[in-house]
Amino acid sequence: MEILEAAGRYAAGAAGAPGWVEHLRVADLSLGTYSLPAGGVDNQEPHTEDEIYVVMSGRGRFATPTRAVEVAPGAVLFVPAGEIHRFSDIIEDLAALVVFAPAEGSRTRSS
């Protein structure tokens, strides 16, 4: 067993940039905290792995090409590999636990 003490806690990036802290990596999954400040911009690209986001703190919106939803603490979102997605309209510093399966970056992008 491993206790992931800092998982889900807001960690600011540099000058309003998103912050990413990886807490765990094994072959079949990885887990980290993605933090976005109020008014911040989420420029992430689609990932090659499936993802689950669990919003721990903050408020904003989350959008894919087919749907946009308000998010707040307790929101749980599934994003399949390759799907475009972004947080936006962040009105309170946002921290989300992110689980990648398999581990983030373990699949190669197709050309």
N, C-alpha and C positions, 0 to 999 in steps of 0.2 A: 504494500500500500504506500501511496505517496500523497501527502497533503499539499495542495497547491495554494499556499497562503495568499498570494497577491492576485490570483485569478479573479477577474471581474472588476478590479479597482481601476478607476480612471487614472491614466498616465498620459500627461500632455506631451505632444510632439513639439518640435521647434517652431516657435512663432506662428501658432495657429494651424500648424500642419497636423495631420492625423498621427496618432501614436500607435505602434504595434509592439506588443511584448509577447513572445512565445513562452509558454509555461511548461509545455510537455510535448515531446515528440517520440513516437514509437512507429514502427512500420505501418500499422493499420490506421493511425489517426494522429492528429496533432491538435493542440488546444492553445489558444492565446487570447489576449484581450485587445480589442480594437477600440481606440478612443478618438473621438472627434469633439473639438471644442464648439461651443455655441457659435453659430455663424461660419463654421468651418466648411471646407469643400472636400468631398469624398471623390477622389479620382481613381479609385481602384479599377483594375481590369478584371474581366472574368477569370475564374480559376479553373484549373483542369481537374479539380477534385470537388466532390459534393461538400456543401457547407451547411452548418446549422448555426444561426445567430441567436443568442439569448441576451436580450437587452437588460442590463443590470441597473443602469441609472441613465437619466437624461430623457429628452424628448425630441422628436423630429419626425421625418417621413422616410420611408424605404420604398424604392421603386424598382420594378423590372419592366421590360417592354410591354407586358400585358396587365400590370397591376401596380397600384401605389396605395400604401397604407400608412396610417399614423402609427408611430411606435412609442412606447413608454416602458418603464420597468415591468418585466414579466412577459413581454412579447417574445415569442419564439418563431423564428422564420427558417424555412428550408429553401436552399438555393441549389438546384442541380448543377453539376459541372458544366461550364461553358456558358451559363446564362448571365447576361449583362444585368448588373444590379448596383444600386448606389443608395447611400443615405443622403438626405437633403433637408433643407429647412430646419436645421438643428437649432432649437431654441433654448436648450439646456445642455451643458456638457454631457456627452453621451459615451457610455462604456458598454461594450457588448462582448460577451464570451463568444468565441468563434471556434467551432469544432470542424476540422477538415478530415474527410475520410476518402481515400487513405491520406497519409500525412501531406501537408501543403507542399507543393512543388515536386511531389514524388512521381507524378505522371508527366510525360513530355508533351509539349504542345505539338499538334499536327500542323504541318506547313501547308 
